[in-house]
Amino acid sequence: MPEATQRFFDHQPESVKAARDFTTRTLRDWGVDGTGDIRLVVSELATNALAHGSDADHGFLVRLEPDDGGIRLEVHDSRDPHQPLTELACPDPAADETGRGLVIVTALAARWGIAPRQPYGKIVWSHFPTAPSATTFRAVEEVRTC
């Protein structure tokens, strides 16, 4: 099994694409197929880390770790000590330009959560099974939507 890998990204908009590219390359090197959901989630979490969890002097870190059941994706931010809302926002599709990130994460990841990061910041993690199983499959009706 491959080793966990991580990379630090600077606080700049181009880092979101760089995080997606890093994720794609890593998963391809590990022989993981079907990486679209993971790429989209890393984009959302990296965007949140830039917008809410880092400042110009600190960026964010992306960590990927394989396990027996799938891939764990973590995005570590460097500043914001508050937790994202666990109650998902329901943005107005006609008016709101933001607020869909964690809705997307909830829909695509088998599970996700938040952990404190030492000495500061937080880790927003998500897990993706590498093979579908009866215990991880969620029908469309079961995915929480607004």
N, C-alpha and C positions, 0 to 999 in steps of 0.2 A: 504494500500500500504506500502511496506517495506521502511525503512529509507535508505538514502544514506550511503554508507560505504566506508572507505578508509584504506589503509595500506601503510606504508613506507617500502622501500626495500633498503638494503645496496648496495653499488657499488661493485658488484661481479657478475661473469657470472651466478652463481646459482640462482640469483635473478630473472632471466627471467622465469625459470621454477616455482619458488615460486609465481611470479605474475600470471602466468597461472593457477596454482593450487588455489590461492586465488580467482581468477575470477570464476573458475568452481564451487568451494564450495559456493560462494556467490549466484551465479545465480541458482544453484540447491536448495539452501535454500529458494530462492524467488519463486521457482516453474517455472523457465523459461526453456523452451525446446529449443533444437537446438542451443547450445552455441558454436558450432565449429567455426563459423566466428568470434565471439567475442574473443575467445581464440587465434585465429591466429593473429588478430589485436593487442591484448594486447602483444603478443610475439614480433611483429614487432616494436611497439612503445616503449616497454621496452628496446629492443635491441638498438634502436636509442638513447634513453635516456642514456643508459650506454656508448655507443660509442661516442656520440656527446654532451650530455647535463649534464654530471655529472663528478665529479672527485673522487678520493679515499676518500675524507673526506665527501662527500655528495652523497646520492643516488637519488632515484626517488620515487614518490608517485603514486599509482594507486587509482583512485576513481571511483566507480560505483554508478549511481543514476537512480532509476526507475522513469518514468513519465507516463502519460496517454497513450502515443503512443509507448513507447519502453524503451530502456536502453541507457543511456549516459555513455560512457567510457572516462575517462580522464587519461592521463599520464603527471604528472608534473615533469619537470626536474629542476635541482638546480643550473645550472651554465651558460649554453650557452645562451646568450641574443639574438643571431640571429635566425631568423625564418627559418624553412626548406623551401626549394624551393617550390613555389606553381606551378611552371611549372615542371611536372614530368620528371624525367630522363628516358631515353630509353637505358637501359644497353644492351650491346652486349651479347646475350645468349651464345655464344661460348667462350667469353673471360672474361667478367666481373663477379666477384664473389659477388658483392654487388650492391646496388642501386635499389632494387625491393620493398623495404618496403612500400613506399607511393603509389606505383602502386597497391600493394595488398590491402592497406587500401581503396583506391579509388574504387577498384572493389568490396569489401565486405561490406563496410559501406554505409548506405543510404546517409550520408553526413558526412563531417569532416571539421575541421578548427583548427586555431591556435589563442591563446590568450596570452597576457603577464601575467606573474606571479609576484606578489609582495612579497618580495622586489626585486627578481631577477629570472631569468629563464623564462620558458614559459610553457603553457599547450597545449598539442595536444589532441584534443577531437574527438570523433566519436560517431555517433548515429546509433542504430540498432532498427528497428521497431520490436515489439513483435508479430505482426500479419501482414502478407502481405496485402497490399491494392493497389488499382489501382494507387494511387498517389506516392507510394514508390517503386513499382516494376520497375526494370530496366532490359530490355531485354539484352542479351549478346552483341548484336551489339552496344548497347548504352554505354557500359562500355569502358572508354578510355583505349586503349592499345597502346603500342609503335609501 
